[in-house]
Amino acid sequence: MAIYKNSIPILEYDDNEKSVIMPNRAGLYSFPKYAVFAFLGDEIEKFAKKMSLEQIGEFISITKIYPIYIFKYKEKDICLCQAPVGASASVQILDFLIGYGAEKIISAGSCGTLTDIEENVFLIPVEALRDEGTSYHYLPPKRTICANKNAVSAIERAFLKNKISYQKCKTWSTDGFYRETKDMVKYRKQEGFGVVEMECSALMACTEFRKAEFGQILFTADTLANIDNHNDRNWGAGSISLALKLCFDAVVEL
């Protein structure tokens, strides 16, 4: 175990798996090994209410309490939790879920397109640019991170079984929603990144560090393809309900 020092703090790394505060320090819960942790607005709460799901835990933050439910799907117990926007916030809850038993996790959420891709197209990110701060606390500095191959295959099987088309992609994960400048967007496109979001690389890093399997489903929302005219479109609203179903179908394939 060692601390790798650097004059730039974000590039410093400690590979010790034990922290002063551990995500399961209180010993409160025992979650199923299968988990869906998704960025889908109020869809999870609506689903939980509709299905009368049992709440088996909660993550308490200073701004909000996140309920954690259990859902039996295809004979498997699945832990279900809403994911908050942003790498740091989402990884904090993801690490919590893993600490209490989650091992196989599928997520879903929207992304902005950097190229000319229609809205509500489903994507599987296979590589993510680590342009956020959280992943550097879980893995040594490196420009990109690759997705877990088993999780990618599981998601592909879910798409095929549902007869839904998809594309694989490289995604730009950034903390700076309001710092996606024209020159930076051009640069990322030149590097081969087709979409942008805020969490994927950090979620991949956390799960790789904790030795869990993680995969993400993305669907296209707004577009930055025309950097002189950003278009919100409908923020991918047409994909939200289907994305949750795909998460369930993918996670049981892991």
Steps between C-alpha positions, in 0.01 A plus 500: 500500500629845414410863448600631158577869543477775242510879500147493354271359771252330269786287364596372843378152590493269801439134414399402855155341490425603859385855571430685823130495408387184322170482308374211712635622834169479686412145396142601436391305194538192283413576138456250214803450276303619195433875485349757266631849571358737243481867403134505399339793676194393699453179297632276778274655761200465271593140427547419869159647582327325211651162594464553878869423546643442845754758616803318641724795581581863437796720429486819704667811360478860616275589204286192453424149626526236226272198558636159405249238387498129424337361185477134404549459125545168321555325833777738606485760778611836367599804703352815343613857568484837331839646405574870558659713228875554519800271541568567868139469618423191296818315594438568869170311480637233267785425741239481778298243304811293432603521865173337599502221244447621143737322261336517158371844408335650194429870457320709241482868421493762230790656314561792270616426148815657354426363155182486295309225682123505528329532837398182690770280351635238740875470550743284693812688614809280466755767593472823700722807520582576864434875490356497853665493839347203677658215303851612601422406860427142392757425230841640405504786246430393144325680217217253440341194657347202323165345587470159661475253210259265675264790571517623141413150377209477745359831378536388139302183575226709660476719190490198270232323704287816489575546127626852562779647290802656668845639434823473693673827580782682671371756751641818650428513875537854630430692819463825307151510352533872435862471381442304182654771283496502120870420476475224757205340324695507173801347676297217655340422164844481342601253771208276404257569783144502370303592812539687828365435850616553858547168681597199290879499545469548875246218537726271299799591718314443828373158396835393360668599828236317706515196268135524402355466148345815355350599168310804380226560248487846346229660291542817298339819624621851409748560219819705471563388142439859388718695743337826392152377587476261795167319485334360815258299285286319761788384723443137396171477687368240257761246614464513878245224565659263249845569646387375840366176351826451311691541826303215656550279196873576490575455868351149513730410210808573712 
